[in-house]
Amino acid sequence: MNSEKNSVDIEISSYYENLDKYFKLKREYEEKYEKAKNKYIKNPKLDKEEKRRKVKMIKKKCVKCNGVGGTIFSIENGHYKAVCNAEQPCNLNVDIKRGRFRYIPEIRELISEGLSDKMADIIKLKLSLLFGLKDSEIVTQEFENEKVEYKDLQESLQHLDDIIRSIDEVNMNDVREQEVETRISKSTYLEQLNNTLKDLKQEFTSIMKEYDASNSSGGAKNKTIMQDALEMYKTAILPISKKIRETKYNVNLVEKDKETGICELVQNKYTIEQMEIILPEQEPQVVSMVL
């Protein structure tokens, strides 16, 4: 079972990796064309007609063979595709089946609503039996059916909660070598890291106080003390601060607004990929990745 899960995880990982390559290639291709186009559009020495004529003369080139004609990026029947559009096309062939995904929180909400509805139906059946509103055999059969469906929904909800719980855990084998695999919650791990960071900062403060004392006494600056402090900051405090940030947020990136040029720090607890599950028999697939 674990080997099958690992195999699926590898395939999904490969899908996202190649999908990233596809969009990076597409973005670079489009940015290159925009740059060439802006060279003329933003040229104050050219009138509108000249700008239009110059832009039309831009020759797009294939991302692989550099052939004139460019690359065609498209989405066809749920497939991301890229092929050479040169007069003599090269073997560029990207075909990635998108697959169908659902957002876990949305599914969880639907299942929770389904559980509430099922519980209401079960209560109604119990009342029907209590007040003799329906034949007891019919009520009993309906009651058993509702219980089975309720249990199925509970198991589905538990499965989703297990997925979220696994995301919120840290495999300590990835942190340090251990003979037995150990998983702990991220909150526990973060508490450990923060306690370590607190101790390091206290030690750093003590070193700096020692440095200040050596200066105030009128002696020469103690370079060794300062070097020790800087070494601790560089090799211990910064790395553990980074580890805390990466553990707390799976998404840490800076986005720049193209219009305003303002940069914004984006931090999210989960990635979109972590919060998605694949619908049965709708798996994504890397059909071809010839670059």
N, C-alpha and C positions, 0 to 999 in steps of 0.2 A: 504493500500500500504506500509506504514512504517513498519507494523508488519511483512509483507512478507519479506521486505528487511532485517529487524532485524533477522528474522529466517534464511535467507540465510547467513547473516554475521556470525551468530553463528555456522552454519554448516561448513563454510569455515575456521573459527577460529579453530574449533575442528579438521578439516582435517590437518591443518598445525601443530597443537599441537601434534597430534598423529604421523604425519610424522616425526616430530623432535624426538619423542620417538623411533620410528623405527630405524632411522639412528644413534641415540645415542647408542641404544642397539647393533646394527650391528658394530659400531665403537669400542665399548668396548670389544665385542666378538673377533674381529679381532686383536685388540691391545693386548689382553690377550694371544692369540696364538703366535703373533709375539714376545712378551716378553719371552715366554717359548722357542721359537725356537732360539732366539738370545743368550739365556743362553748357548746353545751348540755351535752355529755357531761362536760366539766370544770367545770361550774358546780355548786359544792357546795350551793347553795341549792335545787336541783331534786332530787326523788327519782327513782328509776329509771323509774317510769311516766311522769312528766313529761318526762324526758329522751327516752324512746322516742317520746312523742307529738310533742315539738318537732322531733325529727329527721325524723319522717315528714312533717312540714309543710314541710320545706325544698323549695323549688321549684328544680329544676335548670333552667338556661337554656342555650340554644344558644350555642356559641362565636362564631357569625357574626351571627345576627339577634337574639340575646338573648331569643328566644321561649321561653315556659314549656314544658317537656317535655325540654329538654336536647339533648345530642348523643349519638348511638349510635356508639361506636368498636368495631370488630369485626375479626376475622380470618376470612375465608371463602375456602376453597380456595386458600390461599396468597396472598390479597390483603388488604392493610391497608385498611380502609374507615372512613369517617366521614361520617355523614349527619345532617341535622336531624331532631329528633323532636318538633318543635312541632306543635300542632294544624293550623297552616297552614305547612308546611315551607318553608324558604327554599331557595336553590339550592346550599347547601353540599354538595359532592360530592368526596370524596377517595377515590381508588382507586389503590393502588400494588401492582403485582404484585411479589412478593418475589423471584422467581427462585431458582435453586439454585446454591449456592456450595460449594466444597471448600477446606479449609485446606491451603495449599501444603506445609507441613512434613509433614502426614499423607500427602499424595499422593507426596511425595518419598520418604518411608520405604517406601511400598508399591512404588514403582518400583524402589528400591534392592534390596528383597527379591526382586522379579521378576527383576532382573538376576542376582542370586546364584543363583536357581533355574535360570535359563536357562544360565548358565555351567556349573552342575553337570550339566545335561542334555547340553550340548555335550561335556563331558569324558567322560560315559558313552558317548556315541556314538563318540567317538574310540577309547575302550577296546574297544567292541564291534567296531569295524573292525579294530583292532590284533590282537585275539585271535580274529577270525573268528566272533564270536558271532551275527552277523546277516549277511544278504546285503549285499554291498558297494553295490549299486545302491539298495537301500532306505535303508541308512545314509547314503549320499551325499545322497539327496533329503531325508531328515529333517534332516541336518546343515545343508543350505542353508536349509531352512525356519526352523530354530532361529537361524541367523545373521541372517536377515532380521528376525525378532522381537526378537532381542537388539539389533540396530542401531536399531530403532524405539524400544525402551525407552531406549536411550542418548540418542537425539535428544529424547525427552520429558523426560528428566532434565536435559539441557542447556538446554532451553527454560525449565524451572523455575529453574535456576541463573541464567539470563540475566535473568529477572524479578527475582530477589533482588538480583543484581548492579546492576541499574538503580536499584533502591530505595536501594542503598548508594552511589550516585553523586550528585554535585552538578553541575547544569548551570551553568557559570560565567557564561553569558549572563544568568541570573537574578540573579547577584551583581553583575556589572559588565558594561557594554555592550562587546561584542566583535563584530568582523566575522565571525569564524568560530566556529561553535558548538564549545565545548570542555567535555568532561565529565571530571571527576576523581573518584577515590574519596573517600568521606566521611572516611576515616582520614587521607588526605593533606590534605584541606581543613581538618580539625580540627587537624592538626599546624601548619598555617600560622596558623590563628587563635590557637592556644595560644602560638605563638612571638611573635605580635603582642601578645597580652595580657601575656606575660612582659615584653616591652620597655616596654609602657605602665606596668606596675606598678613597674618599676625607675625609670622617669622620674618617676612619682608619688612614690615613696619619696625620690628626690633632691630634689624640690620641697619635700616636708615637712621634710627635714633642713635645707634652706636656711631654711625658715620658723622651725624651732626655733632655728637659729643666730642668726637676727636677733633673736629674743626673749631668748636667753641673754646676748647682748652688752649688754643693758640698754636697747636702743633700743625705740621704740614698735612695736607689733604691725604687721607688714607685711601689710596687708589685700590688697594686690595679689597677693602670693605665694599666700595662702590662696584667693583667688578663682580664680587660675589652676589650683590643685590641684583645687578643687571642680568647675570647668568641665571639666577633663580627666576626672575621675571620672564626671561626668554625661553628657558627650557622646562619650566614647571607651571607657572601661573598662566601664561598665554595658551599652552596646549590644553590644559584642563578647562580653561574658559571656553575654548573652541569646542571641546568635547561636550560640555554642558549645553552649549548652543545647538550643536548638531543632534544631541539626544532629545532635547526639548522640541526642536522644530525639524521636521523632515524636509521642509522647503526653506532655504535661506538664499535669497537672491536679491539683486538690485535691478530694478526696472527703470529705464529712462524714458520719459515722455518725449516723443519725437518732436512735438510742437513747441513745448515749453523748455525742453532740455533739463527739466527737474528730475532728479533721481530719487527713487523711493525704495526703501527697504521692505521687502515682502517676506513675511515669516508665517508659515502654516504648519500646524501640528502634523497633518497628513498630506501626502501627495494625492493627486487625483487617482493615480493608478492603484494606490493602496485602498482607496474607498470604492473601487469598482469590482464587480464580479462578472464573470462571463456567463452569458445565457447558454443553457444546454444546447449543444450541437451548433453553436454560433461562434466557435473559437476563431480568433484571429490567426492569420497564417502568412508567413513570408514565402510567397510563391516564387519570386525571382529577385535577386539582388546583385545584378551584374553592373558594377560601376567602373 
